[in-house]
Amino acid sequence: MTTTVDTAPSYIDGLPAEDYHADRTSISSSGLRALLAPGCPAQFKYDRDHPQPPKREFDLGNAVHTAVLGEGHDIVEIQHPDYKKLDARADRDAAYADGKVPLLPKEKQQVEAMAAAIRQHPLASALFAPGSGIAERSIYWTDPATGVRCRIRPDWLKSLGDDLLCVDYKTCRAADPDAVSKAIRDHAYHQQDALYTDGLEAWKPGKIARFIFVFQSKTAPYLITVRELDTQSRDIGRARNQRALRIYADCEQTGIWPDWTGPIDTIPTISLPSWAAFSEAEEYLQ
């Protein structure tokens, strides 16, 4: 008997975030980014096979997402000033065990202030207007070049005329445009942009998908930068995705997940970073 694999794009309403992230039949943007340097396939596979417990550093961001989008993690306020005492840590760990995000009172106040700043911002408030979009829905499709099943989960998805807007909300230490540009490079968010727009257009042929970044500082007064990526940066992100998809398809087919070096018999050379080599050569090799 022949088993038919569904390769058609699909939209899943109500899929829990835990199930989305645990799916091993497809690959997400974070997975594709992890396959490329400074990551590698070997590290990606290990991390996929050994999921990590919740990290406290993500609690605030997860809570603000819920406050802004109106959907997401369940929040529990921990009635302690900090986690120095044993009973406070016990309450925190119980919240984690229940799949909830624990917040100290001061953190809850910060979340409320950040959400209020979003509601007061002229661009962000319109993008995240209640009832104007849908939050945290999962979309799957098959990459035609590699046959790899891909998935995305837009923070906020809405229509604007014939366009589909994917609004992505990120909290950060600094939200000035230079810091935002650097964050896009450091975290390869241009790959995320390209994958999400490609996925949306595969799901809705004939529609034009736009990816909008909303970055918000975690420091008062919680300033916000709203930006749309330029075409060249998105094209670079798309090219990175295509390389990562080929790597992933090959690893899945062969069962070999190499590290940065791969299967070689000789010891490679390594150089100083190009900027340092140029600077030091100029100073010492004259």
VOPAGU-2260 file (C-alpha; in pm, 1 decimal, decimal comma):
REM VOPAGU-2260
SITE   aa  ch    i         X         Y         Z
SITE  MET   A    0       0,0       0,0       0,0
SITE  THR   A    1     129,5     345,9     -92,7
SITE  THR   A    2     119,2     621,0     168,4
SITE  THR   A    3      36,9     965,9      32,4
SITE  VAL   A    4     221,7    1256,0     194,7
SITE  ASP   A    5      21,0    1576,0     207,1
SITE  THR   A    6     231,9    1853,5      55,2
SITE  ALA   A    7     -45,1    2113,7      22,0
SITE  PRO   A    8     -22,6    2431,1     231,9
SITE  SER   A    9    -230,2    2413,8     548,0
SITE  TYR   A   10    -349,7    2653,5     815,2
SITE  ILE   A   11    -400,9    2511,4    1163,3
SITE  ASP   A   12    -621,0    2696,5    1409,3
SITE  GLY   A   13    -577,0    2614,9    1777,1
SITE  LEU   A   14    -251,5    2418,1    1758,5
SITE  PRO   A   15     -81,0    2458,6    2099,4
SITE  ALA   A   16     255,9    2630,4    2088,8
SITE  GLU   A   17     417,1    2329,8    2258,5
SITE  ASP   A   18     299,4    2098,2    1979,3
SITE  TYR   A   19     413,2    2343,0    1712,2
SITE  HIS   A   20     764,2    2367,6    1854,4
SITE  ALA   A   21     788,5    1991,4    1914,1
SITE  ASP   A   22     699,0    1902,0    1553,6
SITE  ARG   A   23     980,8    1702,1    1393,3
SITE  THR   A   24     807,8    1648,7    1057,8
SITE  SER   A   25     883,9    2006,1     950,0
SITE  ILE   A   26    1135,2    2283,0    1009,8
SITE  SER   A   27    1082,3    2636,1    1139,9
SITE  SER   A   28    1270,1    2959,9    1088,7
SITE  SER   A   29    1467,9    2914,7    1410,5
SITE  GLY   A   30    1571,1    2568,4    1292,3
SITE  LEU   A   31    1692,3    2694,3     956,4
SITE  ARG   A   32    1890,1    2969,3    1125,7
SITE  ALA   A   33    2048,9    2718,5    1364,9
SITE  LEU   A   34    2179,2    2507,6    1074,9
SITE  LEU   A   35    2400,9    2789,6     946,3
SITE  ALA   A   36    2714,6    2936,4    1106,6
SITE  PRO   A   37    2776,4    3004,5    1386,1
SITE  GLY   A   38    2550,0    2701,4    1437,9
SITE  CYS   A   39    2584,9    2367,7    1259,8
SITE  PRO   A   40    2371,4    2060,2    1181,7
SITE  ALA   A   41    2517,8    1856,6    1468,6
SITE  GLN   A   42    2421,4    2119,7    1726,0
SITE  PHE   A   43    2078,2    2166,3    1567,8
SITE  LYS   A   44    2002,4    1793,1    1589,0
SITE  TYR   A   45    2118,7    1769,2    1949,2
SITE  ASP   A   46    1908,0    2067,2    2053,5
SITE  ARG   A   47    1606,8    1927,7    1868,6
SITE  ASP   A   48    1645,9    1588,5    2038,2
SITE  HIS   A   49    1708,4    1741,2    2382,4
SITE  PRO   A   50    1464,2    2031,4    2431,4
SITE  GLN   A   51    1562,0    2266,6    2710,9
SITE  PRO   A   52    1341,4    2364,4    3007,8
SITE  PRO   A   53    1198,9    2718,1    3019,1
SITE  LYS   A   54    1456,9    2994,5    3059,9
SITE  ARG   A   55    1375,2    3277,1    3297,0
SITE  GLU   A   56    1524,9    3528,5    3054,4
SITE  PHE   A   57    1230,4    3463,6    2820,4
SITE  ASP   A   58     956,5    3508,1    3083,1
SITE  LEU   A   59     917,4    3881,5    3038,5
SITE  GLY   A   60     905,1    3861,9    2659,1
SITE  ASN   A   61     651,0    3579,6    2668,0
SITE  ALA   A   62     432,8    3771,9    2912,0
SITE  VAL   A   63     441,2    4092,5    2706,7
SITE  HIS   A   64     351,9    3893,9    2395,3
SITE  THR   A   65      42,6    3770,9    2574,2
SITE  ALA   A   66     -47,7    4120,4    2692,2
SITE  VAL   A   67      -3,2    4273,9    2346,6
SITE  LEU   A   68    -152,6    3995,7    2133,4
SITE  GLY   A   69    -430,4    3896,0    2371,6
SITE  GLU   A   70    -332,0    3531,3    2334,0
SITE  GLY   A   71     -42,0    3315,8    2444,1
SITE  HIS   A   72     104,0    3192,5    2769,6
SITE  ASP   A   73     -88,7    3181,3    3096,2
SITE  ILE   A   74      63,7    3425,6    3342,0
SITE  VAL   A   75      95,7    3368,7    3717,3
SITE  GLU   A   76     190,1    3652,3    3951,3
SITE  ILE   A   77     427,5    3530,5    4223,1
SITE  GLN   A   78     351,6    3714,3    4545,6
SITE  HIS   A   79     712,0    3767,8    4650,7
SITE  PRO   A   80     953,9    4057,6    4595,8
SITE  ASP   A   81    1221,2    3826,1    4450,1
SITE  TYR   A   82    1327,2    3461,4    4429,1
SITE  LYS   A   83    1575,6    3461,9    4715,5
SITE  LYS   A   84    1352,2    3260,0    4948,4
SITE  LEU   A   85    1274,6    2893,7    4907,0
SITE  ASP   A   86     895,5    2934,9    4898,2
SITE  ALA   A   87     924,4    3194,7    4621,2
SITE  ARG   A   88    1132,7    2957,7    4410,9
SITE  ALA   A   89     885,7    2678,8    4483,8
SITE  ASP   A   90     596,5    2893,0    4356,4
SITE  ARG   A   91     797,8    2981,7    4047,1
SITE  ASP   A   92     883,5    2618,3    3973,0
SITE  ALA   A   93     521,0    2514,2    4023,6
SITE  ALA   A   94     416,7    2768,8    3761,6
SITE  TYR   A   95     674,6    2628,9    3519,0
SITE  ALA   A   96     550,0    2275,6    3588,5
SITE  ASP   A   97     197,4    2387,4    3495,5
SITE  GLY   A   98     321,7    2537,0    3169,4
SITE  LYS   A   99     268,1    2893,1    3291,5
SITE  VAL   A  100     491,2    3201,1    3299,1
SITE  PRO   A  101     570,4    3328,1    3652,4
SITE  LEU   A  102     611,7    3701,0    3709,8
SITE  LEU   A  103     712,7    3892,9    4017,2
SITE  PRO   A  104     489,0    4194,0    4099,0
SITE  LYS   A  105     747,4    4440,3    3965,9
SITE  GLU   A  106     772,2    4237,3    3644,1
SITE  LYS   A  107     396,4    4232,6    3604,0
SITE  GLN   A  108     392,3    4612,0    3636,4
SITE  GLN   A  109     661,4    4632,7    3369,1
SITE  VAL   A  110     461,1    4409,5    3134,9
SITE  GLU   A  111     154,7    4628,4    3180,0
SITE  ALA   A  112     360,4    4943,2    3113,4
SITE  MET   A  113     512,1    4793,9    2797,2
SITE  ALA   A  114     171,0    4689,2    2666,1
SITE  ALA   A  115      37,6    5038,1    2741,4
SITE  ALA   A  116     324,8    5190,8    2541,9
SITE  ILE   A  117     231,4    4971,0    2245,0
SITE  ARG   A  118    -129,8    5089,3    2267,2
SITE  GLN   A  119     -15,7    5452,0    2266,8
SITE  HIS   A  120     227,8    5424,3    1975,5
SITE  PRO   A  121      86,5    5565,9    1647,6
SITE  LEU   A  122     204,9    5274,6    1429,1
SITE  ALA   A  123     215,9    4981,2    1670,2
SITE  SER   A  124    -127,9    5054,9    1813,9
SITE  ALA   A  125    -284,1    5038,2    1466,5
SITE  LEU   A  126     -97,5    4721,1    1373,3
SITE  PHE   A  127    -202,5    4542,4    1694,2
SITE  ALA   A  128    -552,4    4689,6    1719,2
SITE  PRO   A  129    -774,8    4434,0    1897,0
SITE  GLY   A  130    -994,6    4245,8    1652,9
SITE  SER   A  131    -790,6    4352,8    1350,0
SITE  GLY   A  132    -591,4    4030,3    1323,6
SITE  ILE   A  133    -531,3    3681,7    1457,3
SITE  ALA   A  134    -251,9    3570,3    1688,5
SITE  GLU   A  135     -32,0    3261,5    1696,2
SITE  ARG   A  136    -174,3    3049,6    1414,1
SITE  SER   A  137      34,6    2780,4    1245,8
SITE  ILE   A  138      91,3    2751,9     871,1
SITE  TYR   A  139     262,8    2461,6     694,1
SITE  TRP   A  140     378,5    2419,7     334,8
SITE  THR   A  141     634,0    2222,8     134,0
SITE  ASP   A  142     940,7    2388,5     -15,9
SITE  PRO   A  143     922,4    2303,0    -387,2
SITE  ALA   A  144    1300,2    2292,1    -440,0
SITE  THR   A  145    1385,7    2045,3    -161,3
SITE  GLY   A  146    1057,7    1879,7     -66,5
SITE  VAL   A  147    1111,8    1988,9     295,3
SITE  ARG   A  148     799,5    2060,9     496,1
SITE  CYS   A  149     824,2    2409,9     651,6
SITE  ARG   A  150     622,5    2582,6     922,1
SITE  ILE   A  151     566,7    2934,6    1050,9
SITE  ARG   A  152     366,8    3080,4    1337,6
SITE  PRO   A  153     305,4    3453,6    1285,6
SITE  ASP   A  154     271,0    3660,2    1601,7
SITE  TRP   A  155      -8,2    3865,6    1444,2
SITE  LEU   A  156    -162,7    3813,7    1100,2
SITE  LYS   A  157    -398,8    4061,1     936,4
SITE  SER   A  158    -519,5    4175,7     595,1
SITE  LEU   A  159    -459,4    4518,4     446,1
SITE  GLY   A  160    -634,1    4535,9     110,2
SITE  ASP   A  161    -476,3    4266,2    -105,1
SITE  ASP   A  162    -174,6    4237,6     126,5
SITE  LEU   A  163    -119,7    3997,5     413,2
SITE  LEU   A  164      59,4    4164,5     703,4
SITE  CYS   A  165     267,8    3949,0     935,0
SITE  VAL   A  166     347,8    4165,3    1237,0
SITE  ASP   A  167     635,4    4030,5    1445,4
SITE  TYR   A  168     679,7    4164,9    1798,0
SITE  LYS   A  169    1019,2    4148,4    1966,2
SITE  THR   A  170    1138,7    4284,1    2300,1
SITE  CYS   A  171    1502,2    4391,8    2324,4
SITE  ARG   A  172    1752,1    4577,9    2539,1
SITE  ALA   A  173    1769,1    4870,9    2297,5
SITE  ALA   A  174    1519,8    4958,6    2024,8
SITE  ASP   A  175    1699,5    5239,8    1844,4
SITE  PRO   A  176    1728,8    5180,0    1467,4
SITE  ASP   A  177    2102,2    5098,9    1480,6
SITE  ALA   A  178    2044,5    4840,2    1754,6
SITE  VAL   A  179    1751,7    4695,9    1559,8
SITE  SER   A  180    1962,4    4665,5    1243,8
SITE  LYS   A  181    2234,1    4487,3    1440,5
SITE  ALA   A  182    1979,5    4252,0    1602,1
SITE  ILE   A  183    1844,6    4159,3    1258,5
SITE  ARG   A  184    2196,5    4067,8    1150,3
SITE  ASP   A  185    2299,7    3892,9    1474,8
SITE  HIS   A  186    1984,0    3679,4    1497,4
SITE  ALA   A  187    1934,5    3638,1    1120,0
SITE  TYR   A  188    1586,8    3787,9    1140,7
SITE  HIS   A  189    1611,5    3856,1     766,3
SITE  GLN   A  190    1581,7    3477,9     728,2
SITE  GLN   A  191    1266,4    3482,7     938,6
SITE  ASP   A  192    1121,7    3762,6     725,4
SITE  ALA   A  193    1188,1    3572,2     400,9
SITE  LEU   A  194    1053,4    3239,4     527,2
SITE  TYR   A  195     735,5    3394,4     666,9
SITE  THR   A  196     658,4    3593,0     352,3
SITE  ASP   A  197     726,8    3287,6     134,5
SITE  GLY   A  198     508,1    3069,8     355,6
SITE  LEU   A  199     219,2    3313,6     355,5
SITE  GLU   A  200     231,8    3349,9     -21,4
SITE  ALA   A  201     241,8    2970,3     -62,6
SITE  TRP   A  202     -65,2    2947,1     161,6
SITE  LYS   A  203    -248,2    3231,4     -14,5
SITE  PRO   A  204    -137,5    3236,9    -381,7
SITE  GLY   A  205    -192,0    3575,5    -542,8
SITE  LYS   A  206    -153,2    3763,0    -214,3
SITE  ILE   A  207     144,3    3985,5    -136,6
SITE  ALA   A  208     285,7    3915,9     208,6
SITE  ARG   A  209     461,1    4185,7     410,5
SITE  PHE   A  210     661,4    4125,3     726,9
SITE  ILE   A  211     659,9    4410,5     979,1
SITE  PHE   A  212     903,6    4424,0    1272,1
SITE  VAL   A  213     792,0    4584,1    1598,0
SITE  PHE   A  214    1086,8    4613,4    1837,5
SITE  GLN   A  215    1031,1    4740,6    2191,0
SITE  SER   A  216    1291,1    4829,0    2451,7
SITE  LYS   A  217    1260,3    4658,9    2789,5
SITE  THR   A  218    1384,0    4978,4    2957,8
SITE  ALA   A  219    1145,8    5262,3    3049,0
SITE  PRO   A  220     989,7    5446,4    2875,4
SITE  TYR   A  221     972,2    5127,7    2660,7
SITE  LEU   A  222    1035,8    5296,1    2326,3
SITE  ILE   A  223     928,8    5127,1    2004,2
SITE  THR   A  224    1072,5    5102,3    1652,8
SITE  VAL   A  225     852,1    4976,2    1367,4
SITE  ARG   A  226    1034,4    4880,2    1048,9
SITE  GLU   A  227     994,5    4684,1     723,8
SITE  LEU   A  228    1304,1    4515,6     582,5
SITE  ASP   A  229    1453,9    4639,7     255,8
SITE  THR   A  230    1440,9    4412,0     -49,9
SITE  GLN   A  231    1811,4    4328,2     -60,6
SITE  SER   A  232    1820,0    4217,3     303,2
SITE  ARG   A  233    1516,0    3995,7     246,9
SITE  ASP   A  234    1677,6    3845,6     -63,8
SITE  ILE   A  235    1988,3    3762,5     141,1
SITE  GLY   A  236    1765,6    3601,7     404,2
SITE  ARG   A  237    1590,8    3398,2     134,5
SITE  ALA   A  238    1925,3    3279,1      -5,1
SITE  ARG   A  239    2032,4    3177,1     346,2
SITE  ASN   A  240    1708,0    2983,4     385,8
SITE  GLN   A  241    1764,0    2802,9      57,2
SITE  ARG   A  242    2110,0    2692,8     165,3
SITE  ALA   A  243    1980,5    2581,6     506,9
SITE  LEU   A  244    1695,5    2387,3     343,5
SITE  ARG   A  245    1942,1    2201,8     121,0
SITE  ILE   A  246    2157,6    2119,1     423,2
SITE  TYR   A  247    1854,4    1997,9     618,3
SITE  ALA   A  248    1724,2    1785,5     330,1
SITE  ASP   A  249    2067,5    1624,3     285,7
SITE  CYS   A  250    2106,1    1553,5     658,3
SITE  GLU   A  251    1760,4    1397,5     679,7
SITE  GLN   A  252    1831,4    1181,2     376,2
SITE  THR   A  253    2178,3    1062,6     481,1
SITE  GLY   A  254    2134,8    1061,2     857,6
SITE  ILE   A  255    2465,2    1249,2     884,2
SITE  TRP   A  256    2459,2    1574,4    1082,4
SITE  PRO   A  257    2807,5    1727,8    1054,0
SITE  ASP   A  258    2971,9    1986,4    1274,8
SITE  TRP   A  259    3145,1    2299,9    1139,8
SITE  THR   A  260    3435,8    2103,5     988,7
SITE  GLY   A  261    3273,5    1798,8     836,4
SITE  PRO   A  262    3438,0    1464,6     746,2
SITE  ILE   A  263    3793,4    1560,0     645,4
SITE  ASP   A  264    4135,7    1399,3     699,6
SITE  THR   A  265    4349,0    1711,2     723,2
SITE  ILE   A  266    4366,9    1982,9     986,4
SITE  PRO   A  267    4235,3    2311,8     843,6
SITE  THR   A  268    4403,4    2643,8     904,2
SITE  ILE   A  269    4226,4    2925,6    1084,9
SITE  SER   A  270    4283,6    3299,7    1060,5
SITE  LEU   A  271    4232,6    3606,2    1270,4
SITE  PRO   A  272    3907,0    3788,7    1199,5
SITE  SER   A  273    3958,7    3988,2     878,7
SITE  TRP   A  274    3939,3    4324,9    1054,6
SITE  ALA   A  275    4199,1    4217,4    1311,5
SITE  ALA   A  276    4428,2    4064,2    1049,8
SITE  PHE   A  277    4419,4    4384,2     846,9
SITE  SER   A  278    4482,4    4606,7    1149,1
SITE  GLU   A  279    4763,7    4397,9    1296,9
SITE  ALA   A  280    4931,6    4327,4     965,6
SITE  GLU   A  281    4941,2    4700,3     903,7
SITE  GLU   A  282    5100,2    4759,4    1244,5
SITE  TYR   A  283    5339,8    4464,1    1279,6
SITE  LEU   A  284    5425,4    4336,3     931,1
SITE  GLN   A  285    5554,9    4656,4     779,2
